[in-house]
Amino acid sequence: VQLVESGGGLVQPGGSLRLSCAASGFTFSSYVLYWFRQASGNERELVASISNYGGTTNYANSVKGRFTISRDNAKNTVYLQMNSLKPEDTAVYFCKAGVRTDYWGQGTQVPVSS
């Protein structure tokens, strides 16, 4: 099982980024997918989730209206479109597959700073 995030990097406040997470080694469409983030000194927090075929999405209140999670089961990839970024969005972002699994990516850093 492998989950590989990409797309992170330094962005100015108000800017946008799209994170990607490419998966392999399991039946991608069988799993709910998640994006988590962890800021320095904080616990890991759930940012967004998406159901197996994308029909249901959920977001943390702190990102609702600014972030969009999506998936492409044909490409075994989940995305997180992040708009109107704020300094408090600065964190390492992780993707995860499934609830009761240990399927995590290695994380990608997103510093939001001018």
N, C-alpha and C positions, 0 to 999 in steps of 0.2 A: 504494500500500500504506500502510495506517495501522493502528497499534496504540496504543490510548489506555488507560492505566491510571487507576484511580480507587480510592478507599477508604482511602487512607493518612491518617495523622494521629497526633497525640500520644495515647499509650495508657500506662496505668500497668503496671508489672510484674504479671504474672499475668492481665492482660486479654486480650481477643480483638479481632481485626479480620478483615474479609474484603476482600481486594483483588479487583478485577475488571479485566479487560483486554478491551476491545471491539475487534474486528478488522474491517477492510474492505479491499477491493481485491485479494483473492486467494481461492483456494478453500480455505477454512478447514479443512475436514475432511481435506485432503490432507497436512496438516503435523503433525508432532510439535510440541508446545508446551512452553515452558520458563518458569520463573520464576528469575531471577537476583537477586542483591543485591550492593550495593557499599557498604561502610562507609567512612567518611572515612579516607583514607590507605591503604586496602586495595585489593587487586585484586577485580574482579568475580568472584563465586563462584556456582556453580550451586546452587540450592535444591531444585528439584523439576522433574520432567518428566512428561508424560502422552502416551500414544500417540494415534493418529489418532481412534479411537473410544472412548478412555478405558479400555481393557481393561488397560493396563499403566501403572503409576505407579512412579516412583523418587524417593527423597529423600536429601538430604545427611544424614549421621549426626547432625549438630547439630540438625536439626529433626524427625527421625523420631519419630512418635508425638504430635507437637504440631501439625504443619501438614498440611493436606490439599489436594491439587490436584485440580481437577475441570474439566470443560468442558461446554458446551452448544453443539453444532454447529448447532442450529437458530437460536441467537442469536449465533453467531460470537463467543462469549465464553469466556474461560478465567478460572478463579477460584483464589484461594489463601486458604483458611481458616486463620488463624493463632490458635492457642490457647496459653494458658500462656506468654505472651510474656515474654521476659527482656531486660534492658538490652543484652545482646550481640546481640540481634536488630535493634538500631537500624541502619538502612541506608536507602539508596534502593533500591526494588524495581522491577525491570524485567521485562517479559514479552518473549518472543522466539518467533518462529515459524520452524521448520525448523532444520536443522543447518548447511547450507552456504548460508545466506542472510544478508542484512543487515537482516532484518525485526525491528526493535527498537521498543519503545515509548519514551516520553520519561522514564519513571520516576515513581514516587510515593514521597514520604518517609514513613518510619515511625520516629518517635522513640519509644523505650520508656523512660520515666522517671517517677519519682514527684515 
